[in-house]
Amino acid sequence: MTDRDSPHIFRRSILLNELLNEMTQSDAEQLAAITKRRTYPAGTYIFHSGETPQAIFIHRRGDVAIVTDTGAAEADFAYDVPGQCVYGLGEMLADSKYRSGLRTTAPSEFNIIDRADLISFLRRSPEACLGLARLFSRRYHEAVGTLKAH
């Protein structure tokens, strides 16, 4: 099995449309209002393993590599990830650190939502919180099913 065939966690990243499908139109518009767009040159670390998330990153275009720290050296795992992947949401909500880093391998564009803005949005929108809970619950059950299958 090659890296591209492995069921790596980033191969099932949360996609923006999955997130928006769990929200009302009003909540989706409010989320868009707190979103900033930024372009990064190739070779830029979006975040490093071990950092505490300060924002979520929605990958719009370009190429990225998942970077893991093996203790002795870093290793790149470049997966074909679909556009609109959402990075950092699970870690931010769980108040945990990134387990891997993310680096651009080509000029890349991201939508960014700062932590404080996202938390404020979620406090104002219980329906959006419930939607996130449904989304993460489905992902949990998918992961359990995958583990049981192996």
N, C-alpha and C positions, 0 to 999 in steps of 0.2 A: 504494500500500500504506500503510495506517495503522499507527501504533505498535502497535495491538492485533494486527495481522496479521503483524508482523515476527517473525522467529525469534530474538528477543532471548534472551540466555543465561538470564535469570531466568524465561523462559517454560518452561524445562526444569530448574527447580530440583530438587534432590534432595528427595524427600518422605520423611517419617518412616517410612511403611510400607515404602518401598524399603530404607531403612537397616535396619529391624528384620527384614525378610525375609532379610537376609544374616547374621543372628545366631541363635545357639541361644536357647532360652527362658531359660536361665540368664544368658547375656550380656545379653539384653534386660532382665531383672530387675535386673541389676547397673547397667546404664545408667540405668534408672528411679530407682534409689536415689541416684544422684549428680545428679539433675535437680532444679532449683529452678523454681518458677513465679513469674512477675512480671507485673503489669499496668502499662501505661504510658498516660498521657493522650495525647490527640491533639497532634501537633506535636513529639513527643519524638524525638530522634535516637537510634536504637538503636546505630548506629555510623556513622562518617564515612569518606568516601573517604580513603585514605592511612594510616589507622590500622592497627596490628597487631592481629589478632584475639586477644582475651583470653578468648573464650567462643564457643560456637556457640549460635545462637538458633533455636528451633523455633516458628514462627508458629502459634499455636493459633486465634486469632480476632481480628477487627478488620480494619482496612484500613491498608495501608502504601504508600509511594511509594519507588521506587528513585530516588536522587538522585545525579546525576553532576555533576562539576565540569568545566566546559568551559574553564576558565582565566579567562574574563571574568565568568562568572556560573554559578550553579547552575541546573540544569534538572531538573524532575521528570518522571519517566516512570512513571505509575501504571498498572501492569499488573494484570489480574485474575489473581492467583496463587491456586492452591488452598490450602486450609488445610493445615497441617502441613509447610509448606516449611521446609527446614533451611538456614539462612544461616551462612556463615563456615567451614563444614567444609573445603572445598577450600583456602581461603586458609590456614587453620590448619595443615593437613597439609603444604602446600607451603611453609610458613613465609614467606608473602608478605603484602603489605598488601591491604586492601580496595580494589577499583577503583571502587566505587560506595558511596554511603551508603544507609542505610535509615532512613526517618522514618515515624512513625505519622501517618495522616491521620484516624483515629478512635481512640477508646480501644481498645487492643489488648493481648492476652495472649500471652505467650511462655513456653516452657519454655527454661531456660538451663542449659548444662553448661559449667562453667569449664574453661579450657584445661588447667590442672594435673590436674584430676580426669579429664578425657578422656584425656590422655596416660597417666596412671597406669592407667586402665582398659584402654587398648589394649596396654600393656606386659604386663598380666596375662592378656590374652586373644588369643593368636595367631589363633584362629579368627575373631574379630571383625575383626582386621587383614586377614586373607585375604578376608573378606566385603567390606570397604571397597575392597580392591584390585580385586575382581571388579566392584563397582559403578562405580568410576571408570574401569575399563577399558571397560565397556560404554558409558559416557558418552563416552569418548574416541572410540570407533569410530562412535558416532552422530554426533558432531561432524564427524569426517572425512567421513562419508557426506553430511552436509548441505553441507559445503564443496565436495565433488566435484559435487554436484547443481547448484550455483550457479556 
